[in-house]
Amino acid sequence: MADVTRTLVIDTSYGSAVGIVGREPIIETDSRTHVERLQSNIARAVAEAGLRPRDLDTVVVGIGPAPFTGLRAGIVAAKTIAYATGATLIGQDILAPQHELAARLRDASITAPVGIPAFQPLQEGDIRLTLAVNDARRRQLYCALYADASDTAPGMRPLIDMDIDYPDHIAERVNAVVARLRGARPERRVLVDIIGHGAGKYAASWAGIESVGMVADATPFDFGADGLALFARHATAHRDDGHGRTVEPLYLRRPDVSVPKPLKQVLHHGGAERNA
């Protein structure tokens, strides 16, 4: 693993988070200004760590899923810095580290800030799932559903792959997974913890999930230096598992722009062409 004291993290999946691993991140939550402040926040984070850009050996950048414009700004900044300094560039989605964060909160290996609710303890035979979400705007959420390692085979894919959907439909999809996991043992409880920005905003939708454990509107970056380090460690450990090799934005929503239809034909005339 790279020397974490020389690792820069940039994430613009929700506002922006910038920091050198081992120090507190600089957080911008205002979606109207976080892109404007990104460059100065990066310079500040590097300087406050006593480093110069050429000292960096790793740049970890969040690749979403998130709305496109802000996400792209963070990725472009990270690519530029890595190219200019020769640092290794690693991409990391925001959802998988949230699953790890939930597990760390449950075993108390990371300290929860004020406002994060307590986890319900498991009973014998219970299965715990983590629904990781990120606000996609337009009344939608990016989401993925994970099971704890003890409840699945090692390396198993998410129970619901990364997607964008409406909260009520996400709840229905989670319930279908819960029913499948219970299988022939209907008495077994499957507890679902929900974590990420947007989890609290759509709390009413989670009432449709059979057994909800905890709902926390938070990501690793809300946990200060510990969360920043968690995000970077996860990215480094899983750099060859998926998106870390491509470092391209995960947008997921269909493009708003579509190819225009051809102009209508006028009776007794040939079809018109677009020349513009």
Buried (B, 14 or more C-beta within 10 A) or exposed (E): EBEBBBBBBBBBBBBBBBBBBBBBBBBBEEBEEBBEBBEEBBEBBBEEBEBEBEBBBBBBBBBBBBBBEBBBBBBBBBBEBBEEBEBBBBBBBBBBBBBBBBBBBBEEEBEBEEEBEEBBEBEEEBBBBBBBBBBBEEEBBBBBBBBBEEBBEEEEEBBBEBBBBBBEBBBBBBBEBBEEBBEEEEEBBBBBBBBBBBBBBBBEBBEBBBBBBBBBBBBBBBBBBBBBBBBBBBBBEBBEEBBBEEBEBBBBBEEEEEEEEEEEEEEEEEEEEEEE
